[in-house]
Amino acid sequence: MSSKVAQYLNEHLLGEVTTNEHIRKQYATDGSVLRIEPDMVIYPRATSDIRKVARFSWQLAEKGHKLSITVRGGGTDQTGGAIGSGVILDVRAHMNTIFELDIKQRLVRVQPGVTFKALNDALRLQGFRIPSYPQSHAYSTIGGAIANNAGGTLSGKYGTTGEWIHQLEVILSNGEVLQTGRVSKRDLGKKKGLQTFEGELYRNVDNLLADNAGLIEKLAVDGRDNAGYNVVDVRRRDSSVDLTPLIVGSQGTLGIISEVIMKVQPMPEYPLVGALAFSDYETARDALDVLRSLDPSVLELVDGRVFEFAVEQGKSYPFYNEALEQGNVAAIVVVEYDQSGDHAKKRIVKKIEKLFENQKAYMAFERKAETADELRNLLQASVLSLLPDKPEHSVPQILEGAYVPQERLEEFAKAVEALEAKNHVDLPLCGHAGEHIYYVRPQLDFHKVGDRQKVFKLLAEWSAAVFAHGGSLIGMSGEGRLKAAFAYKDLDADVKELYTSIRDLFDPLGFLNTGVKQAVELKKLAGDLRSDFDGSDFAQYGISE
């Protein structure tokens, strides 16, 4: 059946379609610990190709045959969001053009398969950048970052990817093209009058959000949560509507992004970079509030054990070595300030030195690029932990991206220590403290059944600890396949019903990234676990930050 479908599609598409067994195996994995082999892989060359594939799947679904469509960029998704049965639609192969930069409006138009690094490298030549980029920016795509509403080290000050979206071109499940953007109350009436799927969407979404206005108002004041769909800023008090927030973070379950217009900003001066080493973890956590009050562009917390691991692998960090001479290093905080002017940076240094003059903290600050990079390189220690030397060890990124309120961080850290003791695994707590996002990276041996079982045990206990301390499991990126069941345990029934209704409106026949952002049974997930997971999928890119 799949070979006949592939042959038919090959006749009608500009791009290529293949059912080659070896290629399908390559697309059976992404950055997660799961494996699902697709029926075929399609490399679209134009928006028209995506439209034809969507329309074909829609027609099949109408006849009772579901052909799931999973869009894939760099394949870096850590939750299984870039794998699936049915069709893998790889946009990185051909749809990777940077079309134009509008300097006056500070907008750039691109295709979804462009990598974040390629885009920022091109923008830098013109004196611009998009500051919110993921850690995997060297090989992750713009489309993937939008689908996950990804963030990174600069997101504490500059927000996640979604906040840099101006407009999206989206292929709907029936093949229609949707141009997102803020639609005024007057123009919304025109949209709702369209006798198309787009018109139907505007009518139904507007009614659904109006009926759930009280619930959405409650969601707006809750802590940061990337699970489900972002309903908060779709319908405003002036009755205008913008569907963009729904698409951002939807992981390909509401539509397929075919073109993007993003906002850009001028490149700032080289930032002031600082590092502070603390002899106890509690003091380091307390320091975060002080440093955050000075509006940093970067604020990262790294457990001292991460540096011990890096040193064991042969790395040497001059700042860390100097701090050790002063005593124990329980944690290091790396901070950057990109305020303009050397005078402003000097003033910040003086403030920090005065604030910590009675604390047991070793500090260093650099304002020049050639010397500041040495301090910035401290952040690579946490990434190095993903590449253990022992072949039996791997470090799955399953406990990433949790939001924990600052006032509950100390209690949460103690709960993580209890998890360590209970599960006999090291869980050094690190975080993008500027936006209160925290993670731990356990070392596991996936050849052992017991360690594979720990994946779900750790996820369940980590989730419970996050929820118990007022946090959200999906503070950054998406829940995908792996985390959906855990993330939705903390959601009220009416919130889950709202999210299900939104998905049903956009994908009424249920073939867009099936199994993603849906609570799959753990038994099914366990069957999809990779016994050969070793974390080397993207090793050819080295360490990227």
N, C-alpha and C positions, 0 to 999 in steps of 0.2 A: 504493500500500500504506500509506504513512505517513498519508495523509489519512483512510483508513478506520479506522486504529488510533486516530488523534486523535479522530475522531467517536465511536468506541466509548467511549474513555476519558472524553470530555466528558459522555457520558450517565451515567457512574457516579461521577464525582468531584464534590466540592464546589467545587474549584478549577477553573482554566481550562487548556485545552490548545489550542495554536495551532501551525500549520505555516506561518504567514505568512513569506514570503521575507525581508522586511525585518527582522523580529524575529529570525529565525534567523541573519541576518548579524551582528546586534548581539551574539549569544551565541557567535559563532564565535571570538572572541578573549577572552583574559583579560589578566593582567598580564605574560604571557610574550611571546616573540617568535614564537610559533606561531599558526596559524589552522586550525581544524577546524570545519566547519559542521554543526550537528546536524540531525536529521530533524524534531524538534519540541521545543517548550518547554512545560513544565508548571509551573503555579504552585499547589502544594498549599496548602490552607487548614487542614488538620488532619492528625493522625497517620494517621487512617483513609485519607486520600488516598495517603500514601506507601506504606502497606501494600498498597493495591489496585494501585498501579503496580508494586511489587516482585513481587507475586503474578502479575500479568499477564505480566511479563517472564520470570518463572520458567516459567510454562506455555508461553510461546512457545519458550523455550530447550529445554524438554523435547521439543518437536516439531521441533527443529533450526533454529529461527529466532532469532538473537540480537538483542535490542534492548538495547544498552548503556545503563546509567543513570549519568549524571554529576551529582552533587549540586553546586550552586553557591550561594555566599553573595554576597559582595561582588565576586567575580571577580578578586581581587587576586593569585591564585597566579602566581608568576613562573616556574613550570616546566611550565605547560600542564596542571595538575591540575584546572582548572575548565572545561575544554572537552572535547568529544568528539562523535563521531557518535552517532546514536540519540537518547536523551532527555536533555535538560537539565532538571534538577529544581531550580527556583529557590525556595529557602526564604526568601529575604529579603523577598519581596513581601508575604506574609501571615503567615508564622510568625515573628513578631518581637515577641512579648509577653514582658514581665517579669512573672511570675506573683506571686511573693511573696519577701519577705526575712525569714528567721528570725534575728532579732538574737541570741537566746539561743544557738543552735547555730552562728551565724555562717555561714549557708548562704543562697544565693539560687537560685531555680528560674526558668529561662528557656527560651525556644524558641531554636533554633539560628540564626535569622535576625536576632537582635538584634545591633546593632553594638557593638563593645567600648566605644566612646566613650559611646554612649547608656546602656549598662549602668553604666559607671563614673560618669557624670554623675548618674544616679539614685541610685547607692549613696552618692555624696559628700554628698547631701542628708541622709543618715542617719548620716554620719560614718564610712563604710566605703569600701573600694576592693578591686579585684583588681590587685595591683601588676604582674603579668607580662602586659604587653600589647604587641602588635606596633607597629612604626612607623606602619603604616597603620590605626591603631585608629579613626580618624574614619570610615572606610567599610568596613573589613573586619569580618566577622561572628564571633560566638562559635563557631559551628559550623566555620567555616573555620579559625579559630585552633586549634581542637582537632584538626581533621583534619590540620593541618600541625605540630602541637605547636610553635606559634610562640613566639618570644621577642622581647625588646626591650631597651631600655637598663637596665631594672631587673632583668633576668633573672640577672645575675651573682650577686646576693644572694638573689633571691626565686624563682629557677627559671623554667622555661618554663610555658606554659599547662597542660600535662598535670599538673603538680604541684598545680594548684588545682582539679582535678576531684574531686568527691565521688562522683558517680554519673551514669550515662548511661542514657537510654532509646534503644535502637537497634533499627531495623527490619532484620531479617535478610533474606537474599536471597530466601527463600521467602515473605516477608511476615509472619513471626512477630515478636512483640515480645520483646526481651531487655532486662531491667533489670540493668545491671552493678553490681558491688560485691563486696567481699571475702566469700567463702563459706567457712565453716569446714569442716574435714575431715568433720564429721558431716553438715552440710547439703549438702556436695558429693556425698555418697552419694545423697541424695534427688534432687539435680539430675541426676545421672548415670542415675538410674532412670526419668526422664521419657521417655515414648515420643513425643518431639517432636524437631524439629530442634535446639532448645535443648539437650535432653538428649544428643543425638548429639554436639553441639559440646563439651559439658563432658566427655563420655567420651573423645572423640578428642584434644582439646587436652591434657587431663590426661595421657593416655598418651604423646602426642608429646613433651611437655615432660619427663616422667619418663625417657623413653628417651634424651633429649638433655641430661640434667642436667649432665654434664661439659662439654659444649660451651657451655651457657648460663652456667656458672660462669666459663668463660674470657671470655665476652663481658662479664660483669659487671665485670671488672677492666681491660678495654680502654678506650682513650680514648673520649670522647663521640662517638657516631655515631647520627644520626637516620635513616639509610637502613634499608630493610626494615621489620621490625616489632619492637616492644619486648617481647622475651620474658623479660627479666631479672626483673621483679618480678611476674610472673603467678602463678607457683607458688612458695610459700615453704616453708621447712624444716618448718613445722608442717603441711604438706600442704594448706593453704588455697589457694584459687584466686580470682583476680580478673581478669576479661577486659578491664577498663578499659584497662590499658596497651597492649593490642593494638589497640584502637580508636583511641586517641590516636596521631596521626601516620600513620594508615593511609590518608589521603587518599580516603576513600570506597570503598576496595576490599574491605572486610570487612563493611560494613553502613552504614546511613544513620542518622545521629543525628537524633532527633526531639524530644528534650528533654534538658535539662542541669541538674544541680545542682552549683553551684560553691561553693568555700570563699571567704570574704571576710575581710579584716582591717581593724581600725580605722585611720583615716587618721592618719599620723604628723604630728608637728610639721613646720613648713617646714624643709627640710634646709639644712645648711651646703653652699654651692656654691663650688667652687674651680676655678681654671684655672691651668695652669702651661705656659709657653712655653719651648721648648728650642731652642738654636741648632744642635744636631745630632740626628739621628734616633736614633742609638744611645743617647744619654743619656736620651732620652724613653722608649725601650723599657725601659731599666734602671729607670727611675723607677716603672714599673708595678708591679713587685714590692713596692716600698716602700709605695706607696699602697694596694695590695691588702691588705697586712698589717694595715691599720687598719679593715678591714671596711666598705668603701664600698658604698653602694646603687647608685651609678653610677660607672663608670670607662671613659671613652671616649678612644680615640686617634685624632687627626685629622692627616693629613699636611698640612704647611704649604702645599703646592701647591693644596690645596682652597680655602684662604683667598685665595690669589692669583687663582684663578678667580672667586671670589665678588666680590672687589674690582673685577675687570675688568667685572663685570656691574652695578657701581654700589653694592654693599653696603659698609657701613662698620661695623667692630667696634671700639669704643674700646679694649678689652683688646688686641686684635691690633695696633692702631696704636701703643699704648704699648710693646708688646713689640718692635716693629720699631725703635723709637728706641734700644733697647738693643743691637740687632744683628740678625743673620739669624734667621728663625723657620722651623725645619725641621719642627717638629711641635708640636701643642698637645694637652695632656691635660686633659680636663674631668672633675671628680670631685665626687661628692656624698656626704654622710654624714647619715643621718637618725636618729642617736642622739638620745635625748631629753635635753632640758636644755641651757641656754645654756652652762653650765660645761663639759659634755662636749665641746661643739663648740669652745670656746676651747682646751681641752686638745689637741684634734686639730690645730688650726691651729698651736699652738706646736710640737708634735711634728714636723709637716711642715716648718715653717720651719727647725727645728734640723737635720733630716735633710738638707736641701738647702742649708744655709748656705754650703757650699763648692762648690756646683754653679753652673754658668752657667744659671740658670733665673729667668725673670721670673714672679712669682706674684701672685695676687689671690684673696681670700676674702670671701664675703659671707654674712651670716646672716639678713638681712631680705629678705622676698619682693620688695619693690619694686626693690631693688638687685641681688639675686641673679639675677633673670631676665635681666639683661643678660649675665651670664656664661653662663647656661644657653643663651642664644640662639646661642652659638658653635657648638653642635651642628647648627644649621640649615644651616651652610655645606656640610656633606657632602650634605645633602638637596637643596640648591640646585643641586648639580652634575648632578642628574637633569633639569634644565630648561635646557639650553643655548640661547642666543639664536639661534645660526645654524641656519637651517631644514634644512640638509643633515645636521646632527648629531643623533644620538640616543644615549641612554645606557642600553642594556639591562642589567638587573640579573641577569646570567648568572653572575657570579663573586662570589656572595654566600654568606655563612653557613658558611665553612670553619672547622673547629676546628683550631687549631695549638697544641701544647703550649708553654707560656711559655719553657721552656728551649731550644726550637728556633726561637724567633721571629726571632732575629737572622740565623740562617742562611737562614730562609725569606724574610726581607725581601730578602736579597741575591739569592735565586733569582728573586724578583719583578722586581728591577731587571734581571736578565738577560732575563726575558720582555719587558720594556719595549723593550730594545734590539733584541731579535730580531724583534719584531713591529711596531716603529715606532709604538707607541701608548703614551700616558701611562697608568700604572697606579698612582696614589697609594694607598698601603696605609693603610687605616683599620680600626678595629675596636671591637667591644664587648669591651674588654680584660678586663672583670670576669669574663667566662666564656670568654675565649680564642677568640672568634669574630671572623674577619677578612674583609674584602672589598675589592675594587677595582672601579672603575666606568669601563670604557673608553668613549670616544666613537667611534661608528661611523656610517657612512653606509649605510643599508640599501638605498638605491637602487643601490648598487654591488655587483656580484656578488662582487668580491674581499673587501669588508667583510662580506658575509653569510657567506662561507666562513670568515672569521676567527672567527665565533661558535664553530664546532666546534674549530677549531685552538686558540683560546684556552682553551676548556673542557678540551681534552685536556692541554694543557701546564700549565694551572693545577692540574688534578687531579693530574698527575704530581708537581708540586712539593709539593702538600699531602701526598700519600702518602709522598713521599721524606723528609719531615720529621716523620713520625710522627703526622700529622693525619688528619682525615676530611673528605671533601668535603661531607657533609651534617651539619654540626654544628648547624645551625639550620634549621627548616622541613623540607620534604620534597624528594624527588628528582623526583617527578612524571613527566613524559614526557621532558623535556629532559636531565635529569642522570642518569637511571637507568643507562644503559649505562656512563657514566663512573664512577658511584659503585660499581657492582658489580664493577668490575675489581679492586678491592682486597679483595673479600670472598673468603674460602675457599669451596671448593665445597660443603662440608658446611653452612656457614652459609646459602648461597643455597638449598640444598635444603630446609633447615628453613623458611625464609621462604616458599618455594613451597608447601610442605606446608600451612602455616598458611592461606595464601590459598585453596588448594583445599578446605580444610575449611569455610571460611566461604562461599565462592562456587564450589561444585562445577560449576556450569553456565557459569561464566566470563562474566558480563555486568555486573559491578559495576566501573564506571570502567575499562573495557578500555583497555589501552595505558599506564596509569599505574602506576608502581612495577613496570614490566616493561622489560627491556632491548630497546627498539625499535631497529631498524637505522638507522644514520645517514642512509642514503639516503632512508628514509621521513621522518625528521625534516627533512632538507633540503627535501623536497617540501612540508612544512607551514610552512616559514619565511615570515614576513610581509615582503614586499619594501617595504611601506609603513609598517613599524614606526617610530614617532617618539616613543614614550614618553609620549604625551599622553592616554592612556586615562582617567586619573584626575585630570587637571589641574584639573578643576572644584573639587576639594577643596583645592587649593593645597598648601602644604608642611605636612606633619603630623608631629609628633614628640611 
